[in-house]
């Protein structure tokens, strides 16, 4: 089973990768100018065998935080989400390189994971702020799924949260919990 995260909106949203801060270069440029020692190591050796001219492009990140961000796909098809969401278009959102949870315990026990998770959350709220129009409401929801069935379990009402985006401040602790419905409004 996997924990999935969703954004529901009434209009199409941009999909893809958001918030990552990398440099694109060819394999040959990487092993020539950045890290020559990688040329004889797996998996770079395998990549160079597959692309002997080294012309395949790769993305390089200086830090784990640079590699963290969001990946959004959708809208979902083949799923009846009408009993879960008021909004008709549902997108899957993945924390890429971190999670959607940060707290003091994580900060002290796993500081790098705390920073990458914070970046994923910052990017999530930046994405919402950038793509929501004044007067809109998006819905965020997370749930476990096994196979294709995604929306069998209804939200836990005690976890419902409303965020007014124009006044929201992330702070040092936040968790997007399982079966939590978060309504994000922008006024």
C-alpha positions, 0 to 999 in steps of 0.5 A, a space after each residue: 500500500 502507498 500513501 497518495 496525495 491529491 489536489 482537486 481543482 475546477 480547472 486544469 493545472 500545470 503538471 510536471 516537476 516544480 521547485 528543483 534547482 539543478 543543472 543540466 549537462 551531458 554525461 561527458 561534461 559531467 565526467 570531464 569537468 565535474 566528477 572525473 572519478 565517476 567515469 569508471 564507477 557504476 552506474 555512470 560506467 553503464 550509462 557511458 556504455 549505453 551512450 558512448 558519445 556521452 551526449 545524454 543529458 542528465 540533471 545534477 544537484 549540488 545538495 539534497 535540498 536542491 533536488 527536493 520539490 514537487 511532481 504533479 501528474 493528472 488529472 486522474 481518469 478512471 476514478 470516481 472522486 465525486 463523493 470525495 471532492 467538490 472540485 472535478 479535476 484531481 491531480 496526484 502530487 508527490 513530494 520529490 526528495 522529501 515528505 509533507 511532514 516536518 516537526 522538531 523531532 525530525 529536525 533534530 533526528 534527521 536534519 537533512 530530511 527535515 530540510 528537504 521536507 520543508 522544501 517540499 512543503 514550501 514548494 507545495 504552498 508556492 505552487 498553490 499561491 501561484 496557480 490559484 486565482 482570487 476566490 478559488 478553493 482547492 482541496 488537498 487530500 491524502 489516503 492509502 491505496 492498494 491498486 487502482 482504488 483510491 477513494 474508498 475511505 472518507 476523510 477523518 472529519 476531526 483532521 479537516 483543515 481550512 487554510 486561507 492562503 493569503 494569510 498562511 505562514 508555514 512555520 516550523 511544523 506541519 503535517 499533511 496527515 492520512 485521510 486529512 481534507 485540507 481546503 485551501 482558499 485564496 481571497 
